[in-house]
């Protein structure tokens, strides 16, 4: 018993030591610090990103200050990105998106091709360096262009082990830390708002209903909010809710997800009523959508619980637990009996 207790305390000590190591590593903070250096044409009062007043065909070089927070050398990958709208509202920056939930509309003037940056830099231990970004304004006279520059660092590769059908499989898990500095270019001319509501549909993620929202002009559309209501084919209200205020990037479309907030999900025809408020202008829409048997079946397959291995072999898990306890008791009794005889 003394050996058993000692072994348990040793395991407890090891577990505590590992926890302390990870906690200490977490306190080191982010691997790099990224800070924009504001030029003279920065809009007054704007901090944290570049918002520049520009003219058509203007060429300008701006700088970002990078600092290596680590005591070892680091490689930082640098990429120019376009401005998308997050499906739940707000800005999203990526080189390109492969998703129908957030897309650039035809005619969108992308900023990424007009940004010239180094592909990567090597920062020495605790080194600080200013990174140049050269931007070229397209030959347009009004509207807003939105993009970003992304700074990417790679964490230490970690080997993970997963169980496979015929044993174990190892794979290397690589982590990335991404910092995005947004760049907004405001041209002198103004454009008129053009917000609209598109189609409705059903998504397995969630599950949820979606409504398409379109910002069809080269400007950041702010002050978007609304409310919704979902009914079945007989006109019975199933659920309703509000859409909190958000904004959209220029010339973008999203599928805004609305959680399916009803006690059951059945195949059939449904209606989505949406009433949006965009800068104090009301826009209403009635959209029909359908939930099919195939979608219901796929959703059930995705969400059904995984059968534990003990149940899969036909032996209930409680049998294994009781059997283990009995075996431990027998081993303890035999050990005690042997000690008494001595």
FENWO-V984872 format. One record per residue. N is the residue number from 0. PHI is phi as a letter, one per 20 degrees, with the letter a starting at -180 (NA if undefined). D_LAST is the distance of its C-alpha to the last C-alpha in Angstrom with 2 decimals. Layout:
{{N:PHI:D_LAST} {N:PHI:D_LAST}}
This chain:
{{0:NA:16.62} {1:f:17.74} {2:f:18.72} {3:f:20.53} {4:f:22.40} {5:f:23.27} {6:f:24.61} {7:f:26.67} {8:f:28.13} {9:f:29.03} {10:f:30.85} {11:f:32.58} {12:f:33.72} {13:f:35.06} {14:f:36.90} {15:f:38.42} {16:f:39.51} {17:f:41.24} {18:f:43.01} {19:f:44.24} {20:f:45.67} {21:f:47.62} {22:f:48.85} {23:f:50.13} {24:f:51.88} {25:f:53.57} {26:f:55.01} {27:f:56.96} {28:n:59.47} {29:f:61.80} {30:f:62.30} {31:c:66.07} {32:d:68.66} {33:c:71.94} {34:c:75.04} {35:f:78.59} {36:d:81.42} {37:f:84.28} {38:e:87.79} {39:f:91.06} {40:e:91.56} {41:f:88.29} {42:f:89.01} {43:f:88.80} {44:n:85.78} {45:e:83.63} {46:c:80.30} {47:n:77.33} {48:b:79.40} {49:e:82.81} {50:c:85.68} {51:d:88.84} {52:e:92.51} {53:c:93.97} {54:d:97.18} {55:g:97.73} {56:m:97.11} {57:f:95.71} {58:d:93.33} {59:b:90.89} {60:d:87.81} {61:d:85.14} {62:c:81.90} {63:c:78.26} {64:e:76.07} {65:d:72.65} {66:c:69.93} {67:e:66.67} {68:e:63.94} {69:d:61.35} {70:e:60.72} {71:c:61.06} {72:f:64.00} {73:c:64.69} {74:e:66.94} {75:d:68.87} {76:e:70.62} {77:c:73.87} {78:c:75.57} {79:e:78.62} {80:c:78.16} {81:e:80.38} {82:e:80.25} {83:d:79.02} {84:d:78.41} {85:f:74.84} {86:g:74.71} {87:e:73.79} {88:n:76.45} {89:o:76.68} {90:e:76.98} {91:b:74.99} {92:c:75.54} {93:b:74.96} {94:f:76.70} {95:a:77.12} {96:d:75.56} {97:d:74.70} {98:b:74.53} {99:f:77.07} {100:e:75.67} {101:b:77.40} {102:c:80.40} {103:e:83.39} {104:f:86.69} {105:f:89.45} {106:n:91.58} {107:f:88.77} {108:e:89.50} {109:e:86.21} {110:e:85.51} {111:g:82.89} {112:f:85.50} {113:d:87.44} {114:d:84.59} {115:d:84.14} {116:c:80.78} {117:f:78.70} {118:f:76.12} {119:a:73.33} {120:c:72.77} {121:d:70.11} {122:d:69.22} {123:f:67.71} {124:g:64.99} {125:m:66.36} {126:e:69.82} {127:d:72.54} {128:b:75.36} {129:e:78.31} {130:d:78.58} {131:e:82.13} {132:c:82.96} {133:e:86.47} {134:d:87.87} {135:c:91.09} {136:f:92.61} {137:f:94.12} {138:e:97.83} {139:c:97.56} {140:d:99.13} {141:b:97.13} {142:o:93.68} {143:c:90.18} {144:d:87.93} {145:c:84.16} {146:a:81.45} {147:a:78.75} {148:d:77.12} {149:d:73.39} {150:d:71.10} {151:c:67.89} {152:d:64.83} {153:d:61.85} {154:e:58.27} {155:f:55.49} {156:f:54.64} {157:c:51.21} {158:e:49.45} {159:d:48.20} {160:c:46.15} {161:c:46.90} {162:e:45.51} {163:d:48.02} {164:f:48.12} {165:d:47.09} {166:p:44.64} {167:d:45.27} {168:c:48.52} {169:d:49.14} {170:b:52.24} {171:e:53.61} {172:d:54.50} {173:d:57.46} {174:d:58.53} {175:c:62.01} {176:d:63.43} {177:d:67.09} {178:d:69.59} {179:d:73.03} {180:d:76.08} {181:f:78.71} {182:c:82.35} {183:d:85.10} {184:d:88.71} {185:d:91.41} {186:e:94.84} {187:f:97.98} {188:e:99.02} {189:e:97.40} {190:d:96.59} {191:e:96.66} {192:f:93.45} {193:b:92.83} {194:d:89.75} {195:b:89.34} {196:d:86.91} {197:d:86.20} {198:e:84.40} {199:d:81.36} {200:a:78.43} {201:c:74.82} {202:c:71.79} {203:f:68.29} {204:f:66.81} {205:p:66.08} {206:f:67.67} {207:b:70.95} {208:e:74.71} {209:c:76.64} {210:c:80.13} {211:f:81.91} {212:d:83.38} {213:c:85.89} {214:d:87.23} {215:e:90.26} {216:b:91.71} {217:e:91.01} {218:b:89.67} {219:e:86.44} {220:e:86.71} {221:d:85.22} {222:m:85.10} {223:e:83.87} {224:b:82.30} {225:r:82.62} {226:b:81.32} {227:b:80.57} {228:b:80.37} {229:d:79.11} {230:c:80.60} {231:e:80.19} {232:f:83.13} {233:e:84.13} {234:n:84.48} {235:e:81.36} {236:f:79.84} {237:e:76.20} {238:a:75.42} {239:b:77.15} {240:a:76.41} {241:d:77.69} {242:d:77.82} {243:f:77.22} {244:f:79.70} {245:b:79.28} {246:c:81.47} {247:c:82.18} {248:f:82.91} {249:g:86.42} {250:l:87.35} {251:c:83.97} {252:c:82.69} {253:c:79.35} {254:d:77.70} {255:f:76.60} {256:e:73.51} {257:d:73.60} {258:g:70.24} {259:f:70.42} {260:d:69.84} {261:c:70.16} {262:f:67.65} {263:c:68.46} {264:c:69.78} {265:c:72.05} {266:f:74.49} {267:q:78.09} {268:e:80.92} {269:c:80.60} {270:c:82.74} {271:d:81.91} {272:d:84.24} {273:c:84.15} {274:c:86.24} {275:d:86.00} {276:d:87.44} {277:c:88.41} {278:l:90.06} {279:m:91.37} {280:d:92.73} {281:e:91.44} {282:c:90.66} {283:d:89.67} {284:b:88.53} {285:d:87.62} {286:c:85.51} {287:e:84.37} {288:b:81.13} {289:c:79.21} {290:d:75.57} {291:e:75.12} {292:f:72.66} {293:f:71.45} {294:f:70.54} {295:f:68.69} {296:f:66.65} {297:f:65.82} {298:f:64.78} {299:f:62.44} {300:f:60.87} {301:f:60.35} {302:d:58.80} {303:f:56.69} {304:f:52.93} {305:f:50.68} {306:f:48.43} {307:g:44.70} {308:f:43.10} {309:f:40.77} {310:f:43.89} {311:f:45.79} {312:e:43.40} {313:n:43.85} {314:d:40.36} {315:g:40.55} {316:f:38.66} {317:f:36.93} {318:f:35.21} {319:f:33.62} {320:f:32.54} {321:f:30.94} {322:f:29.26} {323:f:27.75} {324:f:26.43} {325:f:24.88} {326:f:23.19} {327:f:21.76} {328:f:20.44} {329:f:18.78} {330:f:17.08} {331:f:15.84} {332:f:14.56} {333:f:12.70} {334:f:11.08} {335:f:10.14} {336:f:8.88} {337:f:6.58} {338:f:5.30} {339:f:5.43} {340:f:3.79} {341:f:0.00}}
